[in-house]
Amino acid sequence: MQIDEKLLDKLAIGEVNALLEGLDDPELRRNPAFLAKVREFLKQNKLQTTPETQGVQKIQRTVEEIPTFDFDGQVS
């Protein structure tokens, strides 16, 4: 079955917009399952981020602030 290229483009744009909206949502952008979908999208489309990519420095700073937990549930 051949799908019209315009429909495929529309679907792709919709997917990108949904991912961008999710990244703007404070709760969703911290959801590991959602972030896995974003990473998979980037990987499937051979898109890469670098330290120079806008926002990556902010992500790196945020990641450094995530606490680690000991096995007994204590925050270190």
C-alpha positions as CSV (number, residue, x, y, z in Angstrom):
1,M,0.0,0.0,0.0
2,Q,1.4,3.4,-1.0
3,I,0.7,6.3,1.4
4,D,0.5,9.8,0.0
5,E,3.7,11.7,0.8
6,K,1.6,14.7,2.0
7,L,-0.1,12.5,4.6
8,L,3.2,11.2,5.8
9,D,4.6,14.7,6.1
10,K,1.5,15.7,8.1
11,L,2.0,12.7,10.4
12,A,5.6,13.5,10.9
13,I,4.9,17.1,11.7
14,G,2.2,16.0,14.1
15,E,4.7,13.7,15.9
16,V,7.3,16.4,16.2
17,N,4.7,18.9,17.5
18,A,3.5,16.4,20.1
19,L,7.0,15.7,21.3
20,L,7.8,19.5,21.5
21,E,4.5,20.1,23.4
22,G,5.5,17.3,25.8
23,L,8.9,18.8,26.3
24,D,7.2,22.1,27.3
25,D,5.1,20.3,29.9
26,P,6.9,20.5,33.3
27,E,5.7,17.1,34.4
28,L,5.9,15.2,31.2
29,R,9.5,16.3,30.4
30,R,10.6,14.7,33.6
31,N,8.8,11.4,32.8
32,P,11.4,8.7,31.9
33,A,9.1,6.9,29.5
34,F,8.4,10.1,27.6
35,L,12.1,11.0,27.5
36,A,12.8,7.5,26.1
37,K,10.3,8.2,23.3
38,V,12.1,11.5,22.5
39,R,15.5,9.7,22.5
40,E,14.1,7.0,20.2
41,F,12.7,9.6,17.9
42,L,16.0,11.3,17.7
43,K,17.8,8.0,17.1
44,Q,15.4,6.8,14.4
45,N,15.8,10.0,12.6
46,K,19.5,10.1,13.0
47,L,19.4,13.4,14.8
48,Q,22.1,14.2,17.3
49,T,22.6,16.8,20.0
50,T,25.9,18.3,20.9
51,P,27.0,20.5,23.8
52,E,26.5,23.5,21.5
53,T,22.9,22.6,20.8
54,Q,20.6,25.2,22.4
55,G,19.3,23.8,25.7
56,V,21.8,21.0,26.2
57,Q,23.9,23.0,28.7
58,K,20.7,23.5,30.7
59,I,19.9,19.8,30.6
60,Q,23.4,19.0,31.8
61,R,23.1,21.3,34.7
62,T,19.7,19.9,35.7
63,V,21.1,16.3,35.5
64,E,23.9,17.2,37.8
65,E,21.3,18.3,40.4
66,I,19.5,14.9,40.5
67,P,20.1,13.3,43.8
68,T,21.3,9.7,44.2
69,F,19.6,7.4,46.5
70,D,21.2,4.7,48.7
71,F,19.5,1.3,48.9
72,D,17.9,2.3,52.2
73,G,16.1,5.2,50.5
74,Q,18.3,7.9,52.0
75,V,19.2,10.9,49.7
76,S,23.0,11.5,49.5
